[in-house]
Amino acid sequence: MSDLRLTPKDPFHILYAENHRWLQGWLLRRLGSHADAADLTQDTFVRTLKSQQAAFIDEPRAFLCVVAKRVLCSFWRRNELERAYLEAIAGMPEAVVPSEEEFALLREAVATIDAMLNDLPAKVRHAFLLNRLEGLTHQQIAEQLDVSLATVERWIKRAVTQCFLASLP
């Protein structure tokens, strides 16, 4: 990775210094948790730094809100997947319940899958998750989402392709 030493005159340093406290407060109001707000604030700035657009931002707070909303959506999706998983294992016999290590590996896998699907439109991602997590057929998804079967097939194919491409080295 490139050397990321930031100077006080670096555009990203200025963006961070001027907006960190505000963004963390903005996230805190939505999450109600100081720890989660701090984590997501950092995630937002990391994504901003990776985008290398700090020098070109005209409206910093609007830009940070867009990035933070994406980070929030990913956070809520991961939490929803984890909640669904915990509900599923709650009904399992104790001998079948995964160990803490297996659970940690599953959490990591969920985060990886979430990252793979992050760039997909919400409808495509939703159809894919209905198929893979809920076990719905393409026809059932088409009926539930009120779209054609061909559309669902195209969406699922797009999501599977995205996962495949993201898994390549």
VOGU-3710 file (C-alpha; in Angstrom, 3 decimals, decimal comma):
1> msdlrltpkd> 0,000/0,000/0,000  1,214/3,528/-0,593  2,655/5,671/2,170  -0,291/7,406/3,858  1,476/10,052/5,932  -0,846/13,004/6,162  0,235/16,558/6,767  -1,950/19,280/8,299  -2,343/20,744/4,789  -3,420/17,447/3,225
11> pfhilyaenh> -7,041/17,705/1,949  -8,048/14,509/3,749  -6,501/15,715/7,018  -8,469/18,951/6,731  -11,680/17,065/5,885  -11,182/14,791/8,893  -10,271/17,584/11,320  -13,209/19,766/10,319  -15,887/17,062/10,138  -15,006/14,134/12,408
21> rwlqgwllrr> -16,890/15,375/15,478  -19,913/16,437/13,424  -20,088/13,095/11,568  -19,776/11,080/14,758  -22,658/13,079/16,275  -24,721/12,573/13,118  -24,157/8,807/13,311  -24,776/8,735/17,067  -28,245/10,242/16,554  -29,073/7,430/14,128
31> lgshadaadl> -27,502/4,569/16,065  -27,851/5,501/19,737  -24,512/3,833/20,494  -21,277/5,747/21,031  -19,155/2,700/20,159  -21,024/1,967/16,915  -20,999/5,661/15,961  -17,232/5,826/16,522  -16,655/2,652/14,475  -18,844/3,792/11,601
41> tqdtfvrtlk> -17,267/7,259/11,634  -13,885/5,641/11,130  -15,287/3,346/8,422  -16,715/6,387/6,637  -13,389/8,195/6,653  -11,535/5,051/5,567  -13,866/4,709/2,563  -13,403/8,398/1,811  -9,624/8,052/1,995  -9,696/4,990/-0,266
51> sqqaafidep> -11,785/6,885/-2,815  -9,012/9,506/-3,055  -11,600/12,227/-3,644  -10,958/14,392/-0,564  -9,269/17,107/-2,627  -12,227/17,341/-5,016  -15,162/17,560/-2,590  -17,204/20,759/-2,890  -19,711/19,968/-0,125  -17,858/17,911/2,510
61> raflcvvakr> -20,803/17,215/4,799  -23,085/16,181/1,956  -20,367/13,891/0,600  -19,711/12,393/4,041  -23,459/11,847/4,541  -23,663/9,842/1,318  -20,689/7,688/2,314  -21,958/7,331/5,902  -25,419/6,253/4,692  -23,786/3,488/2,662
71> vlcsfwrrne> -21,741/2,447/5,691  -24,939/2,480/7,800  -26,768/0,293/5,281  -23,938/-2,234/5,333  -23,905/-2,150/9,140  -27,669/-2,725/9,375  -27,547/-5,484/6,761  -24,789/-7,310/8,642  -26,714/-6,934/11,903  -29,876/-8,276/10,271
81> lerayleaia> -28,003/-11,263/8,851  -26,412/-11,934/12,223  -29,796/-11,660/13,964  -31,357/-14,097/11,490  -28,463/-16,484/12,018  -28,783/-16,283/15,812  -32,514/-16,967/15,545  -31,810/-19,974/13,345  -29,276/-21,489/15,732  -31,430/-20,759/18,787
91> gmpeavvpse> -33,751/-23,595/17,774  -30,965/-26,085/17,146  -30,054/-28,871/19,544  -26,999/-27,940/21,624  -24,831/-30,568/19,920  -25,395/-28,866/16,545  -24,869/-25,241/17,667  -21,593/-23,857/16,269  -18,676/-23,126/18,589  -17,480/-19,575/19,259
101> eefallreav> -14,693/-20,093/16,721  -17,138/-21,330/14,070  -19,428/-18,402/14,850  -16,516/-15,959/14,423  -15,700/-17,541/11,058  -19,352/-17,259/10,022  -19,418/-13,575/11,016  -16,328/-12,996/8,901  -17,952/-14,813/5,983  -21,094/-12,679/6,330
111> atidamlndl> -18,962/-9,517/6,294  -17,153/-10,749/3,180  -20,411/-11,556/1,392  -21,839/-8,195/2,429  -18,808/-6,451/0,939  -19,222/-8,447/-2,278  -22,860/-7,411/-2,596  -22,346/-3,820/-1,461  -22,112/-2,367/-4,965  -25,290/-4,022/-6,218
121> pakvrhafll> -28,593/-2,159/-6,426  -30,849/-2,821/-3,421  -33,425/-4,814/-5,432  -30,768/-7,114/-6,888  -29,210/-7,684/-3,467  -32,634/-8,291/-1,902  -33,606/-10,859/-4,549  -30,277/-12,653/-4,109  -30,662/-12,791/-0,322  -34,245/-14,046/-0,610
131> nrleglthqq> -32,976/-16,827/-2,845  -29,856/-17,771/-0,908  -30,902/-17,121/2,690  -34,656/-17,651/2,639  -34,560/-20,425/0,044  -37,234/-18,851/-2,153  -37,455/-19,942/-5,772  -37,089/-17,436/-8,579  -40,845/-17,637/-9,185  -41,630/-16,950/-5,506
141> iaeqldvsla> -39,275/-13,968/-5,516  -40,886/-12,619/-8,698  -44,319/-12,835/-7,076  -43,153/-11,305/-3,803  -41,344/-8,394/-5,485  -43,983/-8,014/-8,218  -41,507/-8,313/-11,090  -41,157/-10,745/-13,966  -39,432/-14,100/-13,615  -36,895/-12,996/-16,250
151> tverwikrav> -36,032/-9,948/-14,139  -35,419/-12,092/-11,058  -33,260/-14,486/-13,075  -31,245/-11,559/-14,428  -30,825/-10,097/-10,905  -29,716/-13,419/-9,393  -27,258/-13,963/-12,243  -25,864/-10,462/-11,700  -25,415/-11,051/-7,946  -23,767/-14,444/-8,444
161> tqcflaslp> -21,437/-12,916/-11,033  -20,577/-10,095/-8,615  -19,731/-12,618/-5,881  -17,603/-14,633/-8,292  -15,695/-11,598/-9,546  -15,159/-10,292/-6,012  -13,725/-13,641/-4,943  -11,042/-13,635/-7,640  -7,521/-12,801/-6,425
//
